[in-house]
Amino acid sequence: MSKPIGHFTSYTLGDGSLLESLQEEYGSTFEKMTKREKLFLVSAIAAQLCEQSPGKCRDEIYTVGHQINSSLPQADRQGLIEALTNQIQGGRSLFDTELPPME
């Protein structure tokens, strides 16, 4: 069972925020959105957060992204979104602000 958006965000009932408006319009678990709409929002939010993050991606990461999208089944790609999201929320990465040295 999905948890409501308040479980994952700072939303509290009656706060008059955008999160409250989204919950009223689309349901507490976004059940009034299609899967495609949810994936679009994930993509839009991730792209903007990526642009705001310091540093650059290594060229190999673009290759990894292509390999993931062309080789893994949908369920595994969705699982990777969940895994990466948990890792992003869980703390710092080894190289948060700079690239690792090239070998």
URTA-V168970 format. One record per pair of residues at least 6 apart in sequence whose C-alpha atoms are under 8 Angstrom apart, sorted by the first residue. I is the first residue (numbers start at 1). J is the second residue. D is the distance in whole Angstrom. If there is no record, write none. Layout:
I&J&D + I&J&D
//
This chain:
2&29&6 + 3&28&8 + 3&29&6 + 4&28&5 + 4&29&5 + 5&11&7 + 5&19&8 + 5&23&7 + 5&28&6 + 5&29&6 + 6&12&6 + 6&28&8 + 11&17&7 + 11&19&6 + 11&20&7 + 12&20&8 + 13&20&7 + 14&20&7 + 23&29&8 + 23&30&7 + 25&32&8 + 26&32&5 + 26&33&6 + 30&38&8 + 54&96&7 + 54&97&5 + 54&98&8 + 55&96&7 + 55&97&5 + 55&98&5 + 55&99&7 + 56&98&7 + 56&99&7 + 57&99&8 + 58&99&7 + 68&77&7 + 69&77&7
//
